[in-house]
Amino acid sequence: MPKLDGTQIAERLQGRLEELRQGNDVAARDLRALLTNEQVAAMDAAWAEQQELRKQKRARTKEEEAALGWKTKRDIHIAAMESALREAQDNELAAWHKRLHDADVRQGRVYFDELSEQIATGVPMRTAKMRANNALTRAGLRRLDSEFIGTQGLTPRDKEIRAAEDAILQKAESELDDYERGQLELLREHEKAVLENQKKRGK
């Protein structure tokens, strides 16, 4: 299974938890793949306690088992998944912010690497910027000149990356408060004005 990041783990945990609650069999390895080492250790410790409890106190009926605090392995798994889901949901917003930050870092690296390479070969700055933005398009990233090229010429993987980054931006923007949303609108208006001014001056 590919490594999941914090923006995906809550949804996967929720799915496995629903399967367990419905009485479906879920392989232990599939559960463990969604848990941290600490969460796996806590789940194993809880089951070890149950095994010790069974050795110390015997029960003949379901009522006696409940009174003694017996739990099935499914009960232990459900409790572990519920705890992990709460933690993943608490951390999801931070994970989205990290993913957005990582996308911005990658965008900057692709742009400036190409820009530096073009300038080093003696290409004029305007052409170098255009080619650096083209490199962003090829990488499926948002261009810094705000030109919309669409998906023409992009590979399926590039399109997936662009869709994922759009989803990240939409998710992050949907969770902004009124002040943050206002600041974002001001920033976009400023960027638009700067771009229009550059076009007027022929840069």
Z-matrix of the N, CA and C atoms (Angstrom, degrees):
N
C 1 1.457
C 2 1.519 1 109.62
N 3 1.363 2 117.67 1 131.10
C 4 1.461 3 119.42 2 178.18
C 5 1.524 4 109.86 3 -61.37
N 6 1.318 5 116.10 4 149.92
C 7 1.458 6 120.32 5 -179.10
C 8 1.523 7 109.66 6 -66.20
N 9 1.329 8 115.72 7 129.67
C 10 1.458 9 120.87 8 179.53
C 11 1.523 10 109.55 9 -90.20
N 12 1.341 11 116.20 10 150.33
C 13 1.458 12 118.36 11 173.30
C 14 1.530 13 108.56 12 -104.85
N 15 1.335 14 115.01 13 178.71
C 16 1.454 15 120.24 14 -173.87
C 17 1.511 16 115.11 15 -65.39
N 18 1.347 17 117.81 16 -14.54
C 19 1.466 18 120.06 17 178.21
C 20 1.526 19 111.76 18 -84.52
N 21 1.321 20 117.87 19 -10.32
C 22 1.465 21 121.60 20 -176.18
C 23 1.524 22 113.11 21 -112.36
N 24 1.330 23 116.60 22 -23.13
C 25 1.452 24 120.00 23 -168.55
C 26 1.528 25 113.02 24 -66.47
N 27 1.347 26 118.43 25 -37.72
C 28 1.468 27 120.51 26 -177.44
C 29 1.535 28 110.74 27 -61.99
N 30 1.323 29 116.21 28 -42.98
C 31 1.471 30 119.66 29 -179.64
C 32 1.525 31 111.10 30 -63.77
N 33 1.329 32 117.25 31 -41.17
C 34 1.466 33 120.68 32 178.87
C 35 1.527 34 110.98 33 -66.29
N 36 1.329 35 116.48 34 -41.53
C 37 1.464 36 120.19 35 178.35
C 38 1.519 37 110.85 36 -62.32
N 39 1.316 38 115.64 37 -42.22
C 40 1.463 39 119.99 38 179.64
C 41 1.525 40 110.42 39 -60.47
N 42 1.326 41 117.04 40 -42.34
C 43 1.461 42 120.65 41 179.62
C 44 1.517 43 112.48 42 -62.89
N 45 1.331 44 117.08 43 -46.20
C 46 1.467 45 120.64 44 179.32
C 47 1.524 46 111.14 45 -66.02
N 48 1.324 47 116.32 46 -37.14
C 49 1.463 48 120.37 47 179.55
C 50 1.526 49 110.64 48 -64.06
N 51 1.316 50 117.14 49 -41.44
C 52 1.467 51 120.64 50 177.97
C 53 1.526 52 110.70 51 -63.37
N 54 1.325 53 116.81 52 -39.84
C 55 1.468 54 120.03 53 177.45
C 56 1.524 55 110.92 54 -60.52
N 57 1.328 56 116.44 55 -43.98
C 58 1.464 57 120.62 56 179.45
C 59 1.518 58 111.11 57 -64.02
N 60 1.322 59 116.72 58 -44.07
C 61 1.467 60 120.41 59 -179.03
C 62 1.518 61 112.28 60 -64.59
N 63 1.323 62 116.10 61 -30.23
C 64 1.466 63 120.32 62 178.96
C 65 1.520 64 112.15 63 -81.48
N 66 1.327 65 117.53 64 -2.25
C 67 1.454 66 121.11 65 177.91
C 68 1.511 67 114.51 66 88.10
N 69 1.333 68 116.59 67 9.06
C 70 1.464 69 119.60 68 179.55
C 71 1.528 70 110.52 69 -76.91
N 72 1.323 71 115.82 70 150.15
C 73 1.459 72 120.40 71 176.81
C 74 1.525 73 109.44 72 -78.71
N 75 1.318 74 116.63 73 130.74
C 76 1.465 75 122.45 74 177.07
C 77 1.521 76 106.89 75 -127.17
N 78 1.317 77 116.46 76 124.40
C 79 1.464 78 120.66 77 -178.58
C 80 1.526 79 110.24 78 -60.19
N 81 1.323 80 115.50 79 139.83
C 82 1.468 81 120.75 80 -179.18
C 83 1.525 82 111.10 81 -57.31
N 84 1.338 83 116.94 82 -36.88
C 85 1.474 84 119.43 83 -178.29
C 86 1.529 85 110.83 84 -65.27
N 87 1.357 86 116.83 85 -30.94
C 88 1.462 87 119.82 86 178.76
C 89 1.526 88 111.02 87 -71.36
N 90 1.325 89 116.18 88 -32.66
C 91 1.463 90 119.68 89 176.33
C 92 1.520 91 110.43 90 -71.52
N 93 1.324 92 115.22 91 -46.98
C 94 1.464 93 120.07 92 -176.96
C 95 1.530 94 111.77 93 -63.10
N 96 1.325 95 116.75 94 -30.52
C 97 1.466 96 120.31 95 -179.41
C 98 1.533 97 111.53 96 -64.30
N 99 1.344 98 116.99 97 -20.88
C 100 1.458 99 121.01 98 -177.96
C 101 1.526 100 112.74 99 -98.31
N 102 1.331 101 117.07 100 -4.25
C 103 1.455 102 121.32 101 -175.57
C 104 1.531 103 111.24 102 -107.82
N 105 1.315 104 115.06 103 153.17
C 106 1.460 105 119.69 104 173.82
C 107 1.525 106 108.31 105 -76.69
N 108 1.326 107 116.49 106 166.80
C 109 1.467 108 120.25 107 177.71
C 110 1.528 109 111.44 108 -57.91
N 111 1.336 110 116.02 109 -39.00
C 112 1.460 111 120.44 110 179.86
C 113 1.530 112 110.82 111 -66.20
N 114 1.331 113 116.79 112 -40.23
C 115 1.465 114 120.73 113 -179.98
C 116 1.525 115 111.30 114 -68.22
N 117 1.330 116 116.44 115 -38.04
C 118 1.470 117 120.47 116 176.77
C 119 1.525 118 109.53 117 -64.12
N 120 1.333 119 116.67 118 -43.65
C 121 1.468 120 120.76 119 -179.72
C 122 1.528 121 110.67 120 -62.08
N 123 1.336 122 116.93 121 -40.49
C 124 1.464 123 120.94 122 179.35
C 125 1.525 124 110.61 123 -66.15
N 126 1.333 125 117.16 124 -39.87
C 127 1.457 126 120.94 125 178.81
C 128 1.530 127 111.00 126 -65.28
N 129 1.327 128 116.57 127 -43.95
C 130 1.471 129 120.76 128 178.61
C 131 1.527 130 111.06 129 -64.29
N 132 1.335 131 116.39 130 -38.42
C 133 1.462 132 120.24 131 179.51
C 134 1.524 133 110.57 132 -66.03
N 135 1.344 134 116.42 133 -38.82
C 136 1.463 135 119.92 134 179.17
C 137 1.526 136 110.77 135 -64.37
N 138 1.321 137 117.18 136 -38.86
C 139 1.468 138 119.96 137 178.30
C 140 1.526 139 111.24 138 -70.78
N 141 1.326 140 117.62 139 -36.32
C 142 1.466 141 121.10 140 177.04
C 143 1.532 142 110.05 141 -62.82
N 144 1.326 143 116.82 142 -38.91
C 145 1.463 144 120.79 143 177.39
C 146 1.525 145 110.50 144 -63.12
N 147 1.324 146 116.02 145 -39.41
C 148 1.465 147 119.85 146 178.95
C 149 1.525 148 111.33 147 -64.86
N 150 1.320 149 116.20 148 -40.25
C 151 1.465 150 119.44 149 178.72
C 152 1.525 151 111.02 150 -64.54
N 153 1.334 152 116.32 151 -39.75
C 154 1.460 153 120.57 152 177.72
C 155 1.523 154 110.58 153 -66.13
N 156 1.333 155 116.07 154 -39.61
C 157 1.463 156 120.99 155 178.79
C 158 1.521 157 110.93 156 -61.29
N 159 1.314 158 117.08 157 -39.36
C 160 1.460 159 121.47 158 179.98
C 161 1.539 160 111.84 159 -65.91
N 162 1.335 161 115.14 160 -32.11
C 163 1.466 162 118.78 161 178.75
C 164 1.528 163 111.28 162 -71.59
N 165 1.312 164 115.75 163 -34.35
C 166 1.461 165 120.41 164 -174.79
C 167 1.526 166 113.18 165 -83.25
N 168 1.329 167 116.59 166 -36.14
C 169 1.466 168 120.23 167 -175.11
C 170 1.523 169 109.93 168 -130.05
N 171 1.315 170 116.39 169 126.70
C 172 1.463 171 121.30 170 179.63
C 173 1.526 172 109.96 171 -96.51
N 174 1.320 173 113.80 172 147.52
C 175 1.471 174 119.51 173 177.80
C 176 1.522 175 108.51 174 -134.13
N 177 1.369 176 115.14 175 140.36
C 178 1.460 177 119.51 176 -178.74
C 179 1.523 178 112.68 177 -103.73
N 180 1.317 179 116.87 178 -17.86
C 181 1.462 180 120.45 179 -178.09
C 182 1.526 181 109.79 180 -131.09
N 183 1.339 182 114.95 181 166.21
C 184 1.470 183 120.30 182 177.09
C 185 1.524 184 110.26 183 -62.56
N 186 1.325 185 115.84 184 -36.19
C 187 1.462 186 120.14 185 -179.83
C 188 1.529 187 110.60 186 -63.72
N 189 1.333 188 116.07 187 -42.62
C 190 1.460 189 120.16 188 179.11
C 191 1.536 190 110.50 189 -66.22
N 192 1.345 191 116.73 190 -37.77
C 193 1.462 192 120.43 191 177.89
C 194 1.524 193 110.78 192 -61.14
N 195 1.347 194 114.88 193 -43.73
C 196 1.460 195 119.28 194 179.94
C 197 1.524 196 110.84 195 -65.26
N 198 1.340 197 116.25 196 -40.97
C 199 1.463 198 120.69 197 -179.07
C 200 1.527 199 111.47 198 -64.76
N 201 1.329 200 115.97 199 -33.38
C 202 1.459 201 120.74 200 -179.30
C 203 1.534 202 112.94 201 -84.37
N 204 1.336 203 116.15 202 -6.14
C 205 1.461 204 119.86 203 178.70
C 206 1.513 205 114.64 204 85.55
N 207 1.353 206 115.72 205 19.52
C 208 1.465 207 118.21 206 178.73
C 209 1.527 208 109.92 207 -67.94
N 210 1.318 209 115.35 208 143.22
C 211 1.465 210 121.71 209 174.78
C 212 1.518 211 108.88 210 -134.11
N 213 1.324 212 116.01 211 146.70
C 214 1.461 213 120.11 212 177.01
C 215 1.526 214 108.96 213 -81.15
N 216 1.316 215 114.69 214 167.33
C 217 1.469 216 118.52 215 177.26
C 218 1.531 217 109.60 216 -62.00
N 219 1.344 218 117.54 217 -35.68
C 220 1.471 219 120.49 218 177.05
C 221 1.531 220 110.27 219 -62.03
N 222 1.345 221 116.65 220 -41.05
C 223 1.468 222 119.72 221 177.98
C 224 1.525 223 110.88 222 -60.44
N 225 1.328 224 115.47 223 -42.37
C 226 1.473 225 120.37 224 179.04
C 227 1.522 226 110.43 225 -63.36
N 228 1.328 227 116.62 226 -43.47
C 229 1.468 228 120.99 227 179.61
C 230 1.529 229 110.85 228 -63.65
N 231 1.334 230 116.52 229 -42.61
C 232 1.467 231 119.93 230 -179.97
C 233 1.531 232 110.39 231 -62.80
N 234 1.329 233 116.70 232 -44.69
C 235 1.469 234 120.33 233 179.45
C 236 1.532 235 110.83 234 -61.65
N 237 1.332 236 116.27 235 -40.84
C 238 1.472 237 120.25 236 179.70
C 239 1.519 238 111.06 237 -65.41
N 240 1.334 239 116.56 238 -41.72
C 241 1.459 240 120.51 239 -179.15
C 242 1.527 241 111.07 240 -69.56
N 243 1.336 242 116.96 241 -37.01
C 244 1.467 243 119.96 242 177.85
C 245 1.526 244 110.69 243 -63.61
N 246 1.325 245 116.01 244 -43.87
C 247 1.460 246 120.25 245 178.81
C 248 1.528 247 110.98 246 -64.08
N 249 1.334 248 116.33 247 -43.38
C 250 1.467 249 120.60 248 179.87
C 251 1.528 250 110.76 249 -65.38
N 252 1.331 251 117.03 250 -37.26
C 253 1.464 252 120.80 251 179.49
C 254 1.523 253 110.87 252 -64.78
N 255 1.330 254 117.11 253 -43.66
C 256 1.471 255 119.96 254 178.05
C 257 1.531 256 110.61 255 -59.92
N 258 1.325 257 116.20 256 -42.98
C 259 1.463 258 120.42 257 179.90
C 260 1.528 259 111.04 258 -65.29
N 261 1.339 260 116.21 259 -42.29
C 262 1.474 261 120.31 260 -179.59
C 263 1.525 262 110.67 261 -65.06
N 264 1.328 263 117.32 262 -39.31
C 265 1.464 264 120.55 263 179.12
C 266 1.526 265 110.83 264 -66.78
N 267 1.337 266 116.19 265 -37.69
C 268 1.466 267 119.98 266 177.80
C 269 1.529 268 111.36 267 -64.75
N 270 1.331 269 116.66 268 -32.12
C 271 1.467 270 121.64 269 -175.09
C 272 1.537 271 113.51 270 -95.67
N 273 1.332 272 116.91 271 -4.59
C 274 1.469 273 119.33 272 -171.33
C 275 1.523 274 112.74 273 -64.76
N 276 1.342 275 117.88 274 -41.77
C 277 1.464 276 119.47 275 -178.57
C 278 1.526 277 110.86 276 -61.61
N 279 1.344 278 115.53 277 -43.13
C 280 1.470 279 118.91 278 178.32
C 281 1.523 280 110.73 279 -62.21
N 282 1.346 281 116.71 280 -35.83
C 283 1.466 282 120.72 281 179.12
C 284 1.524 283 110.81 282 -66.33
N 285 1.349 284 116.87 283 -38.70
C 286 1.468 285 120.00 284 177.35
C 287 1.524 286 110.63 285 -64.67
N 288 1.338 287 115.98 286 -41.10
C 289 1.466 288 119.33 287 178.75
C 290 1.530 289 110.59 288 -63.70
N 291 1.318 290 117.07 289 -39.82
C 292 1.469 291 120.93 290 178.52
C 293 1.530 292 110.29 291 -64.43
N 294 1.341 293 115.74 292 -42.67
C 295 1.463 294 119.08 293 -179.66
C 296 1.529 295 110.70 294 -63.68
N 297 1.332 296 115.84 295 -39.68
C 298 1.459 297 119.79 296 178.15
C 299 1.523 298 110.35 297 -66.06
N 300 1.327 299 116.46 298 -42.15
C 301 1.472 300 120.71 299 177.67
C 302 1.522 301 110.74 300 -61.05
N 303 1.340 302 116.10 301 -44.46
C 304 1.466 303 119.84 302 -179.82
C 305 1.527 304 110.92 303 -62.04
N 306 1.350 305 116.16 304 -37.65
C 307 1.469 306 119.77 305 178.21
C 308 1.526 307 110.44 306 -65.50
N 309 1.340 308 116.73 307 -39.02
C 310 1.463 309 120.30 308 178.30
C 311 1.527 310 111.19 309 -65.98
N 312 1.332 311 115.57 310 -40.26
C 313 1.473 312 119.84 311 178.66
C 314 1.525 313 109.86 312 -62.79
N 315 1.322 314 116.02 313 -44.40
C 316 1.469 315 120.00 314 179.98
C 317 1.529 316 110.43 315 -63.74
N 318 1.334 317 116.10 316 -40.76
C 319 1.456 318 120.29 317 178.39
C 320 1.524 319 110.59 318 -59.44
N 321 1.335 320 116.35 319 -47.18
C 322 1.457 321 120.18 320 -179.75
C 323 1.514 322 112.28 321 -63.32
N 324 1.327 323 116.72 322 -39.78
C 325 1.464 324 120.58 323 -178.66
C 326 1.535 325 110.45 324 -65.68
N 327 1.339 326 116.61 325 -46.41
C 328 1.464 327 120.09 326 -179.82
C 329 1.523 328 110.46 327 -61.16
N 330 1.344 329 115.83 328 -45.53
C 331 1.472 330 120.27 329 -176.93
C 332 1.524 331 111.44 330 -63.66
N 333 1.329 332 116.76 331 -52.10
C 334 1.466 333 119.29 332 -173.51
C 335 1.523 334 112.68 333 -74.43
N 336 1.321 335 117.67 334 -28.31
C 337 1.470 336 119.23 335 174.14
C 338 1.529 337 110.06 336 -62.83
N 339 1.340 338 115.47 337 -46.47
C 340 1.465 339 119.40 338 -179.86
C 341 1.525 340 111.06 339 -68.37
N 342 1.336 341 117.07 340 -41.43
C 343 1.461 342 120.68 341 179.52
C 344 1.532 343 110.56 342 -59.83
N 345 1.329 344 116.53 343 -46.08
C 346 1.474 345 121.02 344 -179.61
C 347 1.522 346 110.87 345 -62.81
N 348 1.320 347 115.34 346 -41.16
C 349 1.466 348 119.15 347 -179.63
C 350 1.524 349 111.18 348 -63.92
N 351 1.338 350 116.36 349 -42.48
C 352 1.467 351 120.19 350 -179.40
C 353 1.520 352 111.53 351 -67.00
N 354 1.334 353 117.10 352 -42.36
C 355 1.466 354 120.65 353 179.73
C 356 1.529 355 110.44 354 -64.67
N 357 1.324 356 115.90 355 -37.17
C 358 1.469 357 120.14 356 -179.55
C 359 1.522 358 111.81 357 -63.73
N 360 1.339 359 117.00 358 -25.87
C 361 1.468 360 120.12 359 179.69
C 362 1.526 361 111.86 360 -90.46
N 363 1.357 362 116.91 361 3.81
C 364 1.454 363 120.26 362 176.45
C 365 1.513 364 114.82 363 89.57
N 366 1.315 365 118.03 364 12.38
C 367 1.465 366 121.07 365 179.39
C 368 1.526 367 109.07 366 -73.32
N 369 1.343 368 118.63 367 140.03
C 370 1.466 369 120.94 368 177.44
C 371 1.535 370 110.79 369 -58.78
N 372 1.348 371 115.65 370 151.02
C 373 1.459 372 120.91 371 -175.83
C 374 1.530 373 112.22 372 -55.96
N 375 1.318 374 117.69 373 -43.43
C 376 1.468 375 120.34 374 -177.46
C 377 1.526 376 110.27 375 -61.37
N 378 1.323 377 116.46 376 -43.64
C 379 1.472 378 120.73 377 179.35
C 380 1.525 379 110.37 378 -68.10
N 381 1.333 380 115.33 379 -39.51
C 382 1.465 381 119.52 380 179.61
C 383 1.530 382 110.89 381 -61.36
N 384 1.342 383 116.45 382 -42.09
C 385 1.466 384 120.39 383 178.27
C 386 1.523 385 111.15 384 -63.78
N 387 1.326 386 115.73 385 -41.33
C 388 1.456 387 119.54 386 179.65
C 389 1.529 388 110.35 387 -62.46
N 390 1.318 389 116.93 388 -43.36
C 391 1.465 390 120.71 389 -179.63
C 392 1.536 391 111.31 390 -68.99
N 393 1.335 392 116.14 391 -34.48
C 394 1.472 393 119.38 392 176.96
C 395 1.528 394 110.22 393 -65.28
N 396 1.333 395 116.28 394 -39.54
C 397 1.463 396 119.62 395 176.59
C 398 1.523 397 111.31 396 -67.54
N 399 1.336 398 116.10 397 -35.07
C 400 1.465 399 119.51 398 176.04
C 401 1.528 400 110.78 399 -63.74
N 402 1.344 401 116.02 400 -34.86
C 403 1.468 402 120.18 401 177.11
C 404 1.529 403 110.32 402 -64.23
N 405 1.335 404 116.29 403 -37.23
C 406 1.465 405 119.80 404 175.89
C 407 1.520 406 110.56 405 -63.39
N 408 1.325 407 116.69 406 -42.11
C 409 1.466 408 120.40 407 179.11
C 410 1.521 409 110.69 408 -61.22
N 411 1.343 410 116.18 409 -44.22
C 412 1.467 411 119.56 410 179.45
C 413 1.528 412 111.53 411 -63.22
N 414 1.329 413 116.03 412 -31.59
C 415 1.462 414 120.16 413 179.72
C 416 1.524 415 112.38 414 -83.63
N 417 1.343 416 116.57 415 -0.97
C 418 1.453 417 120.36 416 179.73
C 419 1.519 418 112.96 417 75.31
N 420 1.353 419 116.59 418 24.84
C 421 1.456 420 121.46 419 -178.52
C 422 1.522 421 110.70 420 -108.79
N 423 1.336 422 115.84 421 160.71
C 424 1.459 423 121.01 422 179.67
C 425 1.524 424 109.75 423 -68.38
N 426 1.315 425 115.87 424 134.12
C 427 1.459 426 121.36 425 179.53
C 428 1.522 427 109.97 426 -74.29
N 429 1.330 428 116.47 427 148.68
C 430 1.455 429 121.04 428 178.87
C 431 1.524 430 112.17 429 -82.62
N 432 1.344 431 117.75 430 -14.16
C 433 1.464 432 119.99 431 177.37
C 434 1.525 433 111.79 432 -91.25
N 435 1.354 434 116.12 433 5.95
C 436 1.474 435 122.92 434 177.31
C 437 1.515 436 113.97 435 63.64
N 438 1.334 437 117.64 436 9.84
C 439 1.457 438 119.96 437 175.03
C 440 1.524 439 109.10 438 -73.55
N 441 1.334 440 116.21 439 136.45
C 442 1.464 441 120.05 440 178.11
C 443 1.522 442 108.75 441 -100.44
N 444 1.298 443 115.62 442 115.76
C 445 1.463 444 121.09 443 -177.08
C 446 1.525 445 111.23 444 -97.95
N 447 1.297 446 116.56 445 -17.93
C 448 1.462 447 119.42 446 -176.81
C 449 1.511 448 111.02 447 81.64
N 450 1.313 449 116.46 448 -158.91
C 451 1.461 450 120.41 449 -176.98
C 452 1.520 451 112.29 450 -108.34
N 453 1.317 452 117.68 451 8.26
C 454 1.454 453 120.34 452 179.66
C 455 1.522 454 110.76 453 -61.92
N 456 1.316 455 116.31 454 128.00
C 457 1.447 456 121.73 455 178.38
C 458 1.514 457 114.47 456 85.81
N 459 1.334 458 117.88 457 -3.78
C 460 1.452 459 120.33 458 179.64
C 461 1.527 460 110.82 459 -85.75
N 462 1.309 461 115.90 460 145.67
C 463 1.463 462 120.21 461 175.88
C 464 1.528 463 108.85 462 -76.47
N 465 1.344 464 117.60 463 163.55
C 466 1.473 465 119.28 464 176.94
C 467 1.518 466 112.17 465 -55.00
N 468 1.340 467 117.13 466 -38.06
C 469 1.459 468 120.45 467 178.93
C 470 1.524 469 110.48 468 -65.34
N 471 1.349 470 117.49 469 -41.34
C 472 1.461 471 120.90 470 177.89
C 473 1.528 472 110.33 471 -60.16
N 474 1.332 473 116.02 472 -40.60
C 475 1.467 474 119.99 473 -179.81
C 476 1.522 475 110.70 474 -66.13
N 477 1.329 476 116.48 475 -38.09
C 478 1.463 477 120.10 476 178.03
C 479 1.527 478 110.55 477 -63.96
N 480 1.332 479 115.60 478 -41.91
C 481 1.464 480 120.20 479 179.38
C 482 1.526 481 109.85 480 -62.96
N 483 1.325 482 116.64 481 -45.05
C 484 1.465 483 120.05 482 -179.82
C 485 1.524 484 110.57 483 -62.35
N 486 1.334 485 116.40 484 -42.20
C 487 1.470 486 120.04 485 179.73
C 488 1.530 487 110.49 486 -63.67
N 489 1.339 488 116.23 487 -40.39
C 490 1.468 489 120.43 488 179.80
C 491 1.525 490 110.62 489 -64.95
N 492 1.320 491 116.58 490 -42.56
C 493 1.463 492 119.80 491 -179.75
C 494 1.528 493 111.04 492 -67.37
N 495 1.336 494 116.82 493 -37.47
C 496 1.465 495 119.90 494 175.64
C 497 1.526 496 110.45 495 -62.31
N 498 1.347 497 115.66 496 -40.45
C 499 1.469 498 120.22 497 179.24
C 500 1.525 499 110.66 498 -64.40
N 501 1.343 500 116.71 499 -40.30
C 502 1.464 501 121.21 500 178.50
C 503 1.527 502 109.99 501 -60.76
N 504 1.333 503 115.53 502 -47.67
C 505 1.463 504 119.76 503 -179.25
C 506 1.520 505 111.29 504 -62.13
N 507 1.343 506 116.79 505 -44.52
C 508 1.458 507 120.57 506 -179.84
C 509 1.526 508 110.91 507 -62.87
N 510 1.338 509 115.85 508 -42.50
C 511 1.463 510 120.49 509 179.31
C 512 1.523 511 110.80 510 -62.49
N 513 1.329 512 116.01 511 -47.00
C 514 1.461 513 119.85 512 -179.00
C 515 1.527 514 111.11 513 -63.96
N 516 1.342 515 116.64 514 -42.48
C 517 1.459 516 119.97 515 -178.39
C 518 1.521 517 111.66 516 -67.87
N 519 1.327 518 117.27 517 -33.39
C 520 1.463 519 120.28 518 -178.86
C 521 1.527 520 112.08 519 -67.07
N 522 1.345 521 116.21 520 -19.73
C 523 1.460 522 120.40 521 -176.94
C 524 1.529 523 112.80 522 -102.73
N 525 1.343 524 116.46 523 7.63
C 526 1.457 525 119.61 524 177.10
C 527 1.526 526 110.26 525 -75.16
N 528 1.330 527 116.71 526 147.60
C 529 1.464 528 118.56 527 173.10
C 530 1.531 529 108.20 528 -83.94
N 531 1.347 530 116.45 529 177.68
C 532 1.467 531 120.16 530 -174.53
C 533 1.525 532 112.05 531 -60.15
N 534 1.344 533 116.78 532 -39.90
C 535 1.464 534 120.33 533 -179.35
C 536 1.530 535 110.42 534 -64.67
N 537 1.345 536 116.13 535 -47.87
C 538 1.463 537 120.42 536 -178.57
C 539 1.525 538 110.95 537 -63.03
N 540 1.347 539 116.03 538 -38.87
C 541 1.460 540 119.45 539 179.20
C 542 1.520 541 110.43 540 -64.83
N 543 1.341 542 116.39 541 -39.37
C 544 1.460 543 120.23 542 177.69
C 545 1.518 544 111.70 543 -63.58
N 546 1.349 545 116.74 544 -40.91
C 547 1.461 546 120.88 545 178.21
C 548 1.524 547 111.69 546 -63.95
N 549 1.341 548 115.77 547 -38.39
C 550 1.454 549 120.07 548 178.94
C 551 1.525 550 110.96 549 -64.87
N 552 1.324 551 116.43 550 -41.09
C 553 1.466 552 120.21 551 178.89
C 554 1.528 553 110.85 552 -64.37
N 555 1.342 554 116.28 553 -40.12
C 556 1.466 555 119.68 554 177.31
C 557 1.521 556 111.12 555 -63.08
N 558 1.336 557 116.37 556 -41.22
C 559 1.462 558 120.72 557 179.29
C 560 1.522 559 110.67 558 -62.30
N 561 1.331 560 116.25 559 -43.57
C 562 1.470 561 119.42 560 -179.74
C 563 1.520 562 111.43 561 -65.51
N 564 1.324 563 116.55 562 -39.21
C 565 1.463 564 119.41 563 177.78
C 566 1.528 565 110.26 564 -64.09
N 567 1.330 566 116.46 565 -39.63
C 568 1.464 567 120.52 566 178.32
C 569 1.532 568 110.83 567 -63.68
N 570 1.350 569 116.13 568 -46.64
C 571 1.463 570 119.87 569 -179.97
C 572 1.531 571 110.83 570 -61.35
N 573 1.323 572 116.28 571 -39.36
C 574 1.470 573 120.26 572 179.54
C 575 1.528 574 110.25 573 -65.17
N 576 1.344 575 116.32 574 -42.09
C 577 1.469 576 119.95 575 179.82
C 578 1.522 577 110.85 576 -65.16
N 579 1.331 578 116.98 577 -41.23
C 580 1.469 579 120.85 578 178.60
C 581 1.519 580 110.51 579 -61.81
N 582 1.342 581 116.94 580 -43.74
C 583 1.458 582 121.14 581 -179.56
C 584 1.526 583 111.19 582 -63.61
N 585 1.324 584 116.36 583 -43.34
C 586 1.464 585 119.77 584 -179.77
C 587 1.525 586 110.76 585 -64.65
N 588 1.332 587 116.00 586 -37.58
C 589 1.460 588 120.83 587 179.36
C 590 1.534 589 110.61 588 -66.61
N 591 1.354 590 115.29 589 -38.88
C 592 1.465 591 119.12 590 178.36
C 593 1.526 592 110.92 591 -65.98
N 594 1.312 593 116.98 592 -38.26
C 595 1.467 594 120.33 593 -179.91
C 596 1.539 595 110.24 594 -66.16
N 597 1.338 596 114.64 595 -38.83
C 598 1.474 597 118.63 596 179.92
C 599 1.535 598 110.79 597 -63.80
N 600 1.357 599 115.59 598 -36.48
C 601 1.459 600 120.21 599 -178.91
C 602 1.517 601 112.54 600 -85.72
N 603 1.364 602 116.70 601 -3.15
C 604 1.457 603 120.80 602 177.01
C 605 1.493 604 114.56 603 76.42
N 606 1.356 605 116.93 604 27.68
C 607 1.470 606 119.95 605 -179.76
C 608 1.502 607 109.24 606 -94.56
